[in-house]
Amino acid sequence: MTISPNLSLGYLASSQAQKEVTHNEALNDLDALVQLSVASRTLTTPPATPAEGDSYIVGAAATGAWAGHDLAVAAYYGSWVFKTPKAGWLAFVRGETKFYVFNGSSWAALGGFL
């Protein structure tokens, strides 16, 4: 499947069966990533009972269902979906009341805003 260059949204193919699956996955990605707001950026294991639409920045040395997804955005839509951030992505971390920007290798706090 071909994906969009910035948010990695799946494109529909002209002869694709079950187009609604790809379309709905893209809507969930948009829901999670546009005006990105996460609960935490330091958890290394997923919460036991996430709510639909919960999002997190995966902490370093993650384990369990998050293993191998360090620094990615994890969003819960029935199961965990991971998006690899690109340089320039902004996220509001609700637990810290701070904005962070992905600089290409790490999430860095933005200064002077809050």
Jmol script that loads the backbone (N, CA, C; Angstrom):
load data "model"
ATOM      1  N   MET A   1       0.848  -1.171   0.000  1.00  0.00           N
ATOM      2  CA  MET A   1       0.000   0.000   0.000  1.00  0.00           C
ATOM      3  C   MET A   1       0.899   1.242   0.000  1.00  0.00           C
ATOM      4  N   THR A   2       0.501   2.236  -0.733  1.00  0.00           N
ATOM      5  CA  THR A   2       1.213   3.507  -0.775  1.00  0.00           C
ATOM      6  C   THR A   2       0.724   4.382   0.372  1.00  0.00           C
ATOM      7  N   ILE A   3       1.658   5.154   0.947  1.00  0.00           N
ATOM      8  CA  ILE A   3       1.289   6.000   2.079  1.00  0.00           C
ATOM      9  C   ILE A   3       1.655   7.450   1.804  1.00  0.00           C
ATOM     10  N   SER A   4       0.991   8.348   2.513  1.00  0.00           N
ATOM     11  CA  SER A   4       1.266   9.775   2.376  1.00  0.00           C
ATOM     12  C   SER A   4       2.619  10.094   3.005  1.00  0.00           C
ATOM     13  N   PRO A   5       3.307  11.126   2.508  1.00  0.00           N
ATOM     14  CA  PRO A   5       4.672  11.393   2.961  1.00  0.00           C
ATOM     15  C   PRO A   5       4.804  11.964   4.371  1.00  0.00           C
ATOM     16  N   ASN A   6       3.841  12.678   4.885  1.00  0.00           N
ATOM     17  CA  ASN A   6       4.004  13.332   6.185  1.00  0.00           C
ATOM     18  C   ASN A   6       3.409  12.571   7.364  1.00  0.00           C
ATOM     19  N   LEU A   7       2.193  12.112   7.240  1.00  0.00           N
ATOM     20  CA  LEU A   7       1.540  11.408   8.345  1.00  0.00           C
ATOM     21  C   LEU A   7       1.461   9.904   8.125  1.00  0.00           C
ATOM     22  N   SER A   8       1.979   9.414   7.015  1.00  0.00           N
ATOM     23  CA  SER A   8       1.957   7.986   6.675  1.00  0.00           C
ATOM     24  C   SER A   8       0.540   7.422   6.664  1.00  0.00           C
ATOM     25  N   LEU A   9      -0.383   8.176   6.066  1.00  0.00           N
ATOM     26  CA  LEU A   9      -1.759   7.720   5.917  1.00  0.00           C
ATOM     27  C   LEU A   9      -1.850   6.813   4.707  1.00  0.00           C
ATOM     28  N   GLY A  10      -2.565   5.719   4.843  1.00  0.00           N
ATOM     29  CA  GLY A  10      -2.697   4.784   3.731  1.00  0.00           C
ATOM     30  C   GLY A  10      -3.611   5.312   2.644  1.00  0.00           C
ATOM     31  N   TYR A  11      -3.130   5.255   1.406  1.00  0.00           N
ATOM     32  CA  TYR A  11      -3.947   5.646   0.252  1.00  0.00           C
ATOM     33  C   TYR A  11      -4.831   4.485  -0.180  1.00  0.00           C
ATOM     34  N   LEU A  12      -5.988   4.803  -0.711  1.00  0.00           N
ATOM     35  CA  LEU A  12      -6.857   3.792  -1.291  1.00  0.00           C
ATOM     36  C   LEU A  12      -6.335   3.420  -2.671  1.00  0.00           C
ATOM     37  N   ALA A  13      -6.414   2.151  -3.008  1.00  0.00           N
ATOM     38  CA  ALA A  13      -6.041   1.676  -4.340  1.00  0.00           C
ATOM     39  C   ALA A  13      -7.318   1.488  -5.150  1.00  0.00           C
ATOM     40  N   SER A  14      -7.236   1.717  -6.445  1.00  0.00           N
ATOM     41  CA  SER A  14      -8.433   1.674  -7.277  1.00  0.00           C
ATOM     42  C   SER A  14      -9.120   0.310  -7.269  1.00  0.00           C
ATOM     43  N   SER A  15      -8.384  -0.770  -7.187  1.00  0.00           N
ATOM     44  CA  SER A  15      -8.999  -2.099  -7.204  1.00  0.00           C
ATOM     45  C   SER A  15      -9.024  -2.742  -5.819  1.00  0.00           C
ATOM     46  N   GLN A  16      -8.839  -1.961  -4.798  1.00  0.00           N
ATOM     47  CA  GLN A  16      -8.735  -2.474  -3.434  1.00  0.00           C
ATOM     48  C   GLN A  16     -10.075  -2.947  -2.895  1.00  0.00           C
ATOM     49  N   ALA A  17     -10.074  -4.127  -2.299  1.00  0.00           N
ATOM     50  CA  ALA A  17     -11.259  -4.621  -1.596  1.00  0.00           C
ATOM     51  C   ALA A  17     -11.272  -4.028  -0.193  1.00  0.00           C
ATOM     52  N   GLN A  18     -12.417  -3.905   0.381  1.00  0.00           N
ATOM     53  CA  GLN A  18     -12.600  -3.391   1.735  1.00  0.00           C
ATOM     54  C   GLN A  18     -11.921  -2.025   1.928  1.00  0.00           C
ATOM     55  N   LYS A  19     -12.218  -1.103   1.047  1.00  0.00           N
ATOM     56  CA  LYS A  19     -11.642   0.241   1.123  1.00  0.00           C
ATOM     57  C   LYS A  19     -11.954   0.931   2.442  1.00  0.00           C
ATOM     58  N   GLU A  20     -13.074   0.568   3.054  1.00  0.00           N
ATOM     59  CA  GLU A  20     -13.448   1.217   4.309  1.00  0.00           C
ATOM     60  C   GLU A  20     -12.427   0.947   5.411  1.00  0.00           C
ATOM     61  N   VAL A  21     -11.725  -0.174   5.356  1.00  0.00           N
ATOM     62  CA  VAL A  21     -10.719  -0.490   6.375  1.00  0.00           C
ATOM     63  C   VAL A  21      -9.571   0.512   6.282  1.00  0.00           C
ATOM     64  N   THR A  22      -9.039   0.712   5.093  1.00  0.00           N
ATOM     65  CA  THR A  22      -7.949   1.673   4.895  1.00  0.00           C
ATOM     66  C   THR A  22      -8.411   3.079   5.221  1.00  0.00           C
ATOM     67  N   HIS A  23      -9.607   3.428   4.783  1.00  0.00           N
ATOM     68  CA  HIS A  23     -10.139   4.766   5.052  1.00  0.00           C
ATOM     69  C   HIS A  23     -10.294   4.994   6.554  1.00  0.00           C
ATOM     70  N   ASN A  24     -10.857   4.033   7.269  1.00  0.00           N
ATOM     71  CA  ASN A  24     -11.061   4.181   8.707  1.00  0.00           C
ATOM     72  C   ASN A  24      -9.733   4.228   9.465  1.00  0.00           C
ATOM     73  N   GLU A  25      -8.745   3.460   9.017  1.00  0.00           N
ATOM     74  CA  GLU A  25      -7.417   3.529   9.641  1.00  0.00           C
ATOM     75  C   GLU A  25      -6.822   4.927   9.464  1.00  0.00           C
ATOM     76  N   ALA A  26      -6.992   5.510   8.284  1.00  0.00           N
ATOM     77  CA  ALA A  26      -6.488   6.862   8.040  1.00  0.00           C
ATOM     78  C   ALA A  26      -7.218   7.886   8.908  1.00  0.00           C
ATOM     79  N   LEU A  27      -8.525   7.704   9.094  1.00  0.00           N
ATOM     80  CA  LEU A  27      -9.267   8.610   9.975  1.00  0.00           C
ATOM     81  C   LEU A  27      -8.769   8.503  11.414  1.00  0.00           C
ATOM     82  N   ASN A  28      -8.482   7.290  11.878  1.00  0.00           N
ATOM     83  CA  ASN A  28      -7.931   7.124  13.228  1.00  0.00           C
ATOM     84  C   ASN A  28      -6.563   7.791  13.345  1.00  0.00           C
ATOM     85  N   ASP A  29      -5.732   7.659  12.309  1.00  0.00           N
ATOM     86  CA  ASP A  29      -4.424   8.324  12.324  1.00  0.00           C
ATOM     87  C   ASP A  29      -4.587   9.831  12.403  1.00  0.00           C
ATOM     88  N   LEU A  30      -5.488  10.378  11.618  1.00  0.00           N
ATOM     89  CA  LEU A  30      -5.748  11.820  11.682  1.00  0.00           C
ATOM     90  C   LEU A  30      -6.253  12.216  13.063  1.00  0.00           C
ATOM     91  N   ASP A  31      -7.157  11.419  13.621  1.00  0.00           N
ATOM     92  CA  ASP A  31      -7.705  11.695  14.938  1.00  0.00           C
ATOM     93  C   ASP A  31      -6.606  11.744  15.992  1.00  0.00           C
ATOM     94  N   ALA A  32      -5.627  10.873  15.877  1.00  0.00           N
ATOM     95  CA  ALA A  32      -4.547  10.808  16.863  1.00  0.00           C
ATOM     96  C   ALA A  32      -3.480  11.870  16.630  1.00  0.00           C
ATOM     97  N   LEU A  33      -3.178  12.201  15.380  1.00  0.00           N
ATOM     98  CA  LEU A  33      -1.996  13.013  15.090  1.00  0.00           C
ATOM     99  C   LEU A  33      -2.257  14.497  14.868  1.00  0.00           C
ATOM    100  N   VAL A  34      -3.436  14.856  14.399  1.00  0.00           N
ATOM    101  CA  VAL A  34      -3.724  16.272  14.180  1.00  0.00           C
ATOM    102  C   VAL A  34      -3.987  16.906  15.546  1.00  0.00           C
ATOM    103  N   GLN A  35      -3.279  17.965  15.846  1.00  0.00           N
ATOM    104  CA  GLN A  35      -3.306  18.595  17.167  1.00  0.00           C
ATOM    105  C   GLN A  35      -2.966  17.545  18.232  1.00  0.00           C
ATOM    106  N   LEU A  36      -1.818  16.905  18.038  1.00  0.00           N
ATOM    107  CA  LEU A  36      -1.373  15.799  18.875  1.00  0.00           C
ATOM    108  C   LEU A  36      -1.309  16.185  20.347  1.00  0.00           C
ATOM    109  N   SER A  37      -2.042  15.442  21.147  1.00  0.00           N
ATOM    110  CA  SER A  37      -2.075  15.620  22.595  1.00  0.00           C
ATOM    111  C   SER A  37      -1.932  14.235  23.214  1.00  0.00           C
ATOM    112  N   VAL A  38      -0.893  14.034  24.025  1.00  0.00           N
ATOM    113  CA  VAL A  38      -0.645  12.729  24.617  1.00  0.00           C
ATOM    114  C   VAL A  38      -0.737  12.816  26.131  1.00  0.00           C
ATOM    115  N   ALA A  39      -1.025  11.700  26.770  1.00  0.00           N
ATOM    116  CA  ALA A  39      -1.128  11.659  28.223  1.00  0.00           C
ATOM    117  C   ALA A  39       0.249  11.716  28.878  1.00  0.00           C
ATOM    118  N   SER A  40       1.247  11.069  28.258  1.00  0.00           N
ATOM    119  CA  SER A  40       2.572  10.975  28.852  1.00  0.00           C
ATOM    120  C   SER A  40       3.609  10.742  27.758  1.00  0.00           C
ATOM    121  N   ARG A  41       4.870  11.030  28.078  1.00  0.00           N
ATOM    122  CA  ARG A  41       5.967  10.738  27.157  1.00  0.00           C
ATOM    123  C   ARG A  41       7.030   9.877  27.819  1.00  0.00           C
ATOM    124  N   THR A  42       6.751   9.365  29.013  1.00  0.00           N
ATOM    125  CA  THR A  42       7.758   8.604  29.745  1.00  0.00           C
ATOM    126  C   THR A  42       7.372   7.164  30.048  1.00  0.00           C
ATOM    127  N   LEU A  43       6.123   6.772  29.811  1.00  0.00           N
ATOM    128  CA  LEU A  43       5.728   5.386  30.072  1.00  0.00           C
ATOM    129  C   LEU A  43       6.494   4.449  29.152  1.00  0.00           C
ATOM    130  N   THR A  44       6.895   3.302  29.690  1.00  0.00           N
ATOM    131  CA  THR A  44       7.596   2.314  28.877  1.00  0.00           C
ATOM    132  C   THR A  44       6.773   1.049  28.671  1.00  0.00           C
ATOM    133  N   THR A  45       5.646   0.960  29.355  1.00  0.00           N
ATOM    134  CA  THR A  45       4.705  -0.143  29.143  1.00  0.00           C
ATOM    135  C   THR A  45       3.310   0.452  28.969  1.00  0.00           C
ATOM    136  N   PRO A  46       2.502  -0.139  28.136  1.00  0.00           N
ATOM    137  CA  PRO A  46       1.160   0.416  27.909  1.00  0.00           C
ATOM    138  C   PRO A  46       0.294   0.301  29.148  1.00  0.00           C
ATOM    139  N   PRO A  47      -0.636   1.249  29.325  1.00  0.00           N
ATOM    140  CA  PRO A  47      -1.567   1.139  30.452  1.00  0.00           C
ATOM    141  C   PRO A  47      -2.424  -0.119  30.315  1.00  0.00           C
ATOM    142  N   ALA A  48      -2.840  -0.653  31.454  1.00  0.00           N
ATOM    143  CA  ALA A  48      -3.600  -1.913  31.461  1.00  0.00           C
ATOM    144  C   ALA A  48      -4.956  -1.788  30.784  1.00  0.00           C
ATOM    145  N   THR A  49      -5.623  -0.649  30.945  1.00  0.00           N
ATOM    146  CA  THR A  49      -6.964  -0.475  30.375  1.00  0.00           C
ATOM    147  C   THR A  49      -7.052   0.864  29.639  1.00  0.00           C
ATOM    148  N   PRO A  50      -6.434   0.945  28.470  1.00  0.00           N
ATOM    149  CA  PRO A  50      -6.501   2.212  27.739  1.00  0.00           C
ATOM    150  C   PRO A  50      -7.903   2.465  27.207  1.00  0.00           C
ATOM    151  N   ALA A  51      -8.255   3.727  27.129  1.00  0.00           N
ATOM    152  CA  ALA A  51      -9.533   4.113  26.528  1.00  0.00           C
ATOM    153  C   ALA A  51      -9.326   4.299  25.025  1.00  0.00           C
ATOM    154  N   GLU A  52     -10.378   4.099  24.286  1.00  0.00           N
ATOM    155  CA  GLU A  52     -10.335   4.309  22.844  1.00  0.00           C
ATOM    156  C   GLU A  52      -9.854   5.725  22.552  1.00  0.00           C
ATOM    157  N   GLY A  53      -8.824   5.862  21.717  1.00  0.00           N
ATOM    158  CA  GLY A  53      -8.293   7.167  21.337  1.00  0.00           C
ATOM    159  C   GLY A  53      -7.169   7.666  22.228  1.00  0.00           C
ATOM    160  N   ASP A  54      -6.825   6.950  23.311  1.00  0.00           N
ATOM    161  CA  ASP A  54      -5.697   7.369  24.152  1.00  0.00           C
ATOM    162  C   ASP A  54      -4.400   7.372  23.346  1.00  0.00           C
ATOM    163  N   SER A  55      -3.552   8.376  23.583  1.00  0.00           N
ATOM    164  CA  SER A  55      -2.275   8.491  22.877  1.00  0.00           C
ATOM    165  C   SER A  55      -1.148   8.762  23.858  1.00  0.00           C
ATOM    166  N   TYR A  56       0.029   8.244  23.526  1.00  0.00           N
ATOM    167  CA  TYR A  56       1.223   8.386  24.345  1.00  0.00           C
ATOM    168  C   TYR A  56       2.433   8.516  23.438  1.00  0.00           C
ATOM    169  N   ILE A  57       3.481   9.164  23.926  1.00  0.00           N
ATOM    170  CA  ILE A  57       4.792   9.053  23.316  1.00  0.00           C
ATOM    171  C   ILE A  57       5.474   7.938  24.088  1.00  0.00           C
ATOM    172  N   VAL A  58       5.930   6.924  23.396  1.00  0.00           N
ATOM    173  CA  VAL A  58       6.522   5.758  24.044  1.00  0.00           C
ATOM    174  C   VAL A  58       7.894   6.134  24.610  1.00  0.00           C
ATOM    175  N   GLY A  59       8.111   5.816  25.887  1.00  0.00           N
ATOM    176  CA  GLY A  59       9.378   6.090  26.546  1.00  0.00           C
ATOM    177  C   GLY A  59      10.494   5.175  26.062  1.00  0.00           C
ATOM    178  N   ALA A  60      11.719   5.519  26.420  1.00  0.00           N
ATOM    179  CA  ALA A  60      12.897   4.743  26.018  1.00  0.00           C
ATOM    180  C   ALA A  60      12.893   3.368  26.692  1.00  0.00           C
ATOM    181  N   ALA A  61      13.406   2.374  25.993  1.00  0.00           N
ATOM    182  CA  ALA A  61      13.511   0.989  26.478  1.00  0.00           C
ATOM    183  C   ALA A  61      12.140   0.404  26.789  1.00  0.00           C
ATOM    184  N   ALA A  62      11.190   0.637  25.912  1.00  0.00           N
ATOM    185  CA  ALA A  62       9.815   0.151  26.110  1.00  0.00           C
ATOM    186  C   ALA A  62       9.760  -1.374  26.093  1.00  0.00           C
ATOM    187  N   THR A  63       8.749  -1.897  26.805  1.00  0.00           N
ATOM    188  CA  THR A  63       8.559  -3.344  26.878  1.00  0.00           C
ATOM    189  C   THR A  63       7.114  -3.687  26.549  1.00  0.00           C
ATOM    190  N   GLY A  64       6.832  -4.963  26.560  1.00  0.00           N
ATOM    191  CA  GLY A  64       5.473  -5.431  26.291  1.00  0.00           C
ATOM    192  C   GLY A  64       5.030  -5.071  24.883  1.00  0.00           C
ATOM    193  N   ALA A  65       3.771  -4.677  24.745  1.00  0.00           N
ATOM    194  CA  ALA A  65       3.209  -4.339  23.430  1.00  0.00           C
ATOM    195  C   ALA A  65       3.908  -3.143  22.798  1.00  0.00           C
ATOM    196  N   TRP A  66       4.628  -2.362  23.589  1.00  0.00           N
ATOM    197  CA  TRP A  66       5.329  -1.186  23.065  1.00  0.00           C
ATOM    198  C   TRP A  66       6.786  -1.462  22.720  1.00  0.00           C
ATOM    199  N   ALA A  67       7.286  -2.664  22.969  1.00  0.00           N
ATOM    200  CA  ALA A  67       8.692  -2.996  22.702  1.00  0.00           C
ATOM    201  C   ALA A  67       9.045  -2.687  21.249  1.00  0.00           C
ATOM    202  N   GLY A  68      10.184  -2.029  21.061  1.00  0.00           N
ATOM    203  CA  GLY A  68      10.645  -1.699  19.714  1.00  0.00           C
ATOM    204  C   GLY A  68      10.051  -0.432  19.138  1.00  0.00           C
ATOM    205  N   HIS A  69       9.263   0.288  19.924  1.00  0.00           N
ATOM    206  CA  HIS A  69       8.603   1.498  19.434  1.00  0.00           C
ATOM    207  C   HIS A  69       9.014   2.744  20.224  1.00  0.00           C
ATOM    208  N   ASP A  70      10.215   2.749  20.787  1.00  0.00           N
ATOM    209  CA  ASP A  70      10.700   3.897  21.558  1.00  0.00           C
ATOM    210  C   ASP A  70      10.540   5.187  20.767  1.00  0.00           C
ATOM    211  N   LEU A  71      10.027   6.227  21.425  1.00  0.00           N
ATOM    212  CA  LEU A  71       9.832   7.579  20.902  1.00  0.00           C
ATOM    213  C   LEU A  71       8.690   7.711  19.905  1.00  0.00           C
ATOM    214  N   ALA A  72       8.065   6.604  19.527  1.00  0.00           N
ATOM    215  CA  ALA A  72       6.939   6.660  18.598  1.00  0.00           C
ATOM    216  C   ALA A  72       5.694   7.177  19.312  1.00  0.00           C
ATOM    217  N   VAL A  73       4.715   7.579  18.542  1.00  0.00           N
ATOM    218  CA  VAL A  73       3.407   7.925  19.083  1.00  0.00           C
ATOM    219  C   VAL A  73       2.576   6.648  19.064  1.00  0.00           C
ATOM    220  N   ALA A  74       2.077   6.252  20.233  1.00  0.00           N
ATOM    221  CA  ALA A  74       1.225   5.072  20.348  1.00  0.00           C
ATOM    222  C   ALA A  74      -0.203   5.546  20.578  1.00  0.00           C
ATOM    223  N   ALA A  75      -1.111   5.110  19.737  1.00  0.00           N
ATOM    224  CA  ALA A  75      -2.524   5.470  19.856  1.00  0.00           C
ATOM    225  C   ALA A  75      -3.336   4.190  19.954  1.00  0.00           C
ATOM    226  N   TYR A  76      -4.344   4.204  20.808  1.00  0.00           N
ATOM    227  CA  TYR A  76      -5.155   3.006  21.020  1.00  0.00           C
ATOM    228  C   TYR A  76      -6.501   3.145  20.318  1.00  0.00           C
ATOM    229  N   TYR A  77      -6.725   2.260  19.348  1.00  0.00           N
ATOM    230  CA  TYR A  77      -7.999   2.170  18.629  1.00  0.00           C
ATOM    231  C   TYR A  77      -8.364   0.696  18.519  1.00  0.00           C
ATOM    232  N   GLY A  78      -8.710   0.081  19.666  1.00  0.00           N
ATOM    233  CA  GLY A  78      -8.994  -1.349  19.699  1.00  0.00           C
ATOM    234  C   GLY A  78      -7.729  -2.168  19.848  1.00  0.00           C
ATOM    235  N   SER A  79      -6.638  -1.665  19.345  1.00  0.00           N
ATOM    236  CA  SER A  79      -5.298  -2.211  19.525  1.00  0.00           C
ATOM    237  C   SER A  79      -4.327  -1.039  19.361  1.00  0.00           C
ATOM    238  N   TRP A  80      -3.073  -1.248  19.709  1.00  0.00           N
ATOM    239  CA  TRP A  80      -2.089  -0.173  19.625  1.00  0.00           C
ATOM    240  C   TRP A  80      -1.626   0.032  18.194  1.00  0.00           C
ATOM    241  N   VAL A  81      -1.613   1.283  17.778  1.00  0.00           N
ATOM    242  CA  VAL A  81      -1.100   1.691  16.472  1.00  0.00           C
ATOM    243  C   VAL A  81       0.072   2.619  16.757  1.00  0.00           C
ATOM    244  N   PHE A  82       1.169   2.434  16.038  1.00  0.00           N
ATOM    245  CA  PHE A  82       2.378   3.225  16.272  1.00  0.00           C
ATOM    246  C   PHE A  82       2.704   4.055  15.044  1.00  0.00           C
ATOM    247  N   LYS A  83       3.030   5.309  15.287  1.00  0.00           N
ATOM    248  CA  LYS A  83       3.435   6.213  14.220  1.00  0.00           C
ATOM    249  C   LYS A  83       4.832   6.732  14.555  1.00  0.00           C
ATOM    250  N   THR A  84       5.739   6.599  13.623  1.00  0.00           N
ATOM    251  CA  THR A  84       7.100   7.096  13.799  1.00  0.00           C
ATOM    252  C   THR A  84       7.095   8.590  13.521  1.00  0.00           C
ATOM    253  N   PRO A  85       7.504   9.404  14.502  1.00  0.00           N
ATOM    254  CA  PRO A  85       7.460  10.853  14.288  1.00  0.00           C
ATOM    255  C   PRO A  85       8.505  11.318  13.292  1.00  0.00           C
ATOM    256  N   LYS A  86       8.215  12.435  12.671  1.00  0.00           N
ATOM    257  CA  LYS A  86       9.156  13.088  11.762  1.00  0.00           C
ATOM    258  C   LYS A  86       9.570  14.412  12.378  1.00  0.00           C
ATOM    259  N   ALA A  87      10.740  14.888  12.004  1.00  0.00           N
ATOM    260  CA  ALA A  87      11.244  16.154  12.537  1.00  0.00           C
ATOM    261  C   ALA A  87      10.198  17.248  12.337  1.00  0.00           C
ATOM    262  N   GLY A  88       9.915  17.972  13.416  1.00  0.00           N
ATOM    263  CA  GLY A  88       8.945  19.057  13.363  1.00  0.00           C
ATOM    264  C   GLY A  88       7.596  18.729  13.968  1.00  0.00           C
ATOM    265  N   TRP A  89       7.322  17.442  14.245  1.00  0.00           N
ATOM    266  CA  TRP A  89       6.043  17.106  14.868  1.00  0.00           C
ATOM    267  C   TRP A  89       5.987  17.742  16.250  1.00  0.00           C
ATOM    268  N   LEU A  90       4.829  18.303  16.584  1.00  0.00           N
ATOM    269  CA  LEU A  90       4.584  18.907  17.894  1.00  0.00           C
ATOM    270  C   LEU A  90       3.590  18.057  18.674  1.00  0.00           C
ATOM    271  N   ALA A  91       3.807  17.957  19.971  1.00  0.00           N
ATOM    272  CA  ALA A  91       2.878  17.226  20.833  1.00  0.00           C
ATOM    273  C   ALA A  91       2.703  17.984  22.138  1.00  0.00           C
ATOM    274  N   PHE A  92       1.471  18.055  22.595  1.00  0.00           N
ATOM    275  CA  PHE A  92       1.196  18.601  23.915  1.00  0.00           C
ATOM    276  C   PHE A  92       1.123  17.423  24.876  1.00  0.00           C
ATOM    277  N   VAL A  93       1.966  17.445  25.914  1.00  0.00           N
ATOM    278  CA  VAL A  93       1.972  16.378  26.907  1.00  0.00           C
ATOM    279  C   VAL A  93       1.122  16.858  28.088  1.00  0.00           C
ATOM    280  N   ARG A  94      -0.075  16.310  28.192  1.00  0.00           N
ATOM    281  CA  ARG A  94      -1.033  16.770  29.200  1.00  0.00           C
ATOM    282  C   ARG A  94      -0.525  16.588  30.622  1.00  0.00           C
ATOM    283  N   GLY A  95       0.173  15.485  30.896  1.00  0.00           N
ATOM    284  CA  GLY A  95       0.664  15.219  32.237  1.00  0.00           C
ATOM    285  C   GLY A  95       1.706  16.220  32.711  1.00  0.00           C
ATOM    286  N   GLU A  96       2.336  16.932  31.773  1.00  0.00           N
ATOM    287  CA  GLU A  96       3.361  17.917  32.112  1.00  0.00           C
ATOM    288  C   GLU A  96       2.922  19.347  31.797  1.00  0.00           C
ATOM    289  N   THR A  97       1.814  19.476  31.075  1.00  0.00           N
ATOM    290  CA  THR A  97       1.328  20.770  30.589  1.00  0.00           C
ATOM    291  C   THR A  97       2.435  21.493  29.822  1.00  0.00           C
ATOM    292  N   LYS A  98       3.079  20.754  28.900  1.00  0.00           N
ATOM    293  CA  LYS A  98       4.163  21.306  28.085  1.00  0.00           C
ATOM    294  C   LYS A  98       4.057  20.803  26.652  1.00  0.00           C
ATOM    295  N   PHE A  99       4.591  21.619  25.752  1.00  0.00           N
ATOM    296  CA  PHE A  99       4.721  21.220  24.352  1.00  0.00           C
ATOM    297  C   PHE A  99       6.102  20.642  24.117  1.00  0.00           C
ATOM    298  N   TYR A 100       6.155  19.631  23.269  1.00  0.00           N
ATOM    299  CA  TYR A 100       7.416  19.024  22.861  1.00  0.00           C
ATOM    300  C   TYR A 100       7.450  18.977  21.339  1.00  0.00           C
ATOM    301  N   VAL A 101       8.657  19.069  20.795  1.00  0.00           N
ATOM    302  CA  VAL A 101       8.855  18.961  19.351  1.00  0.00           C
ATOM    303  C   VAL A 101       9.827  17.822  19.098  1.00  0.00           C
ATOM    304  N   PHE A 102       9.558  17.050  18.048  1.00  0.00           N
ATOM    305  CA  PHE A 102      10.489  15.981  17.673  1.00  0.00           C
ATOM    306  C   PHE A 102      11.535  16.601  16.760  1.00  0.00           C
ATOM    307  N   ASN A 103      12.797  16.496  17.150  1.00  0.00           N
ATOM    308  CA  ASN A 103      13.872  17.145  16.398  1.00  0.00           C
ATOM    309  C   ASN A 103      14.561  16.211  15.408  1.00  0.00           C
ATOM    310  N   GLY A 104      14.019  15.042  15.223  1.00  0.00           N
ATOM    311  CA  GLY A 104      14.601  14.069  14.311  1.00  0.00           C
ATOM    312  C   GLY A 104      15.228  12.896  15.043  1.00  0.00           C
ATOM    313  N   SER A 105      15.553  13.109  16.324  1.00  0.00           N
ATOM    314  CA  SER A 105      16.138  12.017  17.112  1.00  0.00           C
ATOM    315  C   SER A 105      15.574  11.924  18.528  1.00  0.00           C
ATOM    316  N   SER A 106      14.931  12.980  19.010  1.00  0.00           N
ATOM    317  CA  SER A 106      14.343  12.955  20.355  1.00  0.00           C
ATOM    318  C   SER A 106      13.239  13.997  20.454  1.00  0.00           C
ATOM    319  N   TRP A 107      12.443  13.884  21.513  1.00  0.00           N
ATOM    320  CA  TRP A 107      11.403  14.862  21.807  1.00  0.00           C
ATOM    321  C   TRP A 107      12.001  15.905  22.747  1.00  0.00           C
ATOM    322  N   ALA A 108      12.014  17.163  22.338  1.00  0.00           N
ATOM    323  CA  ALA A 108      12.600  18.247  23.135  1.00  0.00           C
ATOM    324  C   ALA A 108      11.515  19.225  23.555  1.00  0.00           C
ATOM    325  N   ALA A 109      11.605  19.688  24.808  1.00  0.00           N
ATOM    326  CA  ALA A 109      10.623  20.645  25.316  1.00  0.00           C
ATOM    327  C   ALA A 109      10.776  21.973  24.585  1.00  0.00           C
ATOM    328  N   LEU A 110       9.639  22.587  24.292  1.00  0.00           N
ATOM    329  CA  LEU A 110       9.649  23.928  23.739  1.00  0.00           C
ATOM    330  C   LEU A 110       9.673  24.904  24.900  1.00  0.00           C
ATOM    331  N   GLY A 111      10.539  25.873  24.889  1.00  0.00           N
ATOM    332  CA  GLY A 111      10.657  26.809  26.013  1.00  0.00           C
ATOM    333  C   GLY A 111       9.820  28.053  25.823  1.00  0.00           C
ATOM    334  N   GLY A 112       9.448  28.650  26.954  1.00  0.00           N
ATOM    335  CA  GLY A 112       8.804  29.949  26.947  1.00  0.00           C
ATOM    336  C   GLY A 112       7.331  29.987  26.639  1.00  0.00           C
ATOM    337  N   PHE A 113       6.662  28.831  26.483  1.00  0.00           N
ATOM    338  CA  PHE A 113       5.248  28.848  26.130  1.00  0.00           C
ATOM    339  C   PHE A 113       4.341  28.693  27.330  1.00  0.00           C
ATOM    340  N   LEU A 114       4.724  27.887  28.297  1.00  0.00           N
ATOM    341  CA  LEU A 114       3.873  27.640  29.464  1.00  0.00           C
ATOM    342  C   LEU A 114       4.690  27.749  30.717  1.00  0.00           C
TER     343      LEU A 114
END
end "model"
wireframe off; spacefill off
backbone 0.3
color backbone group
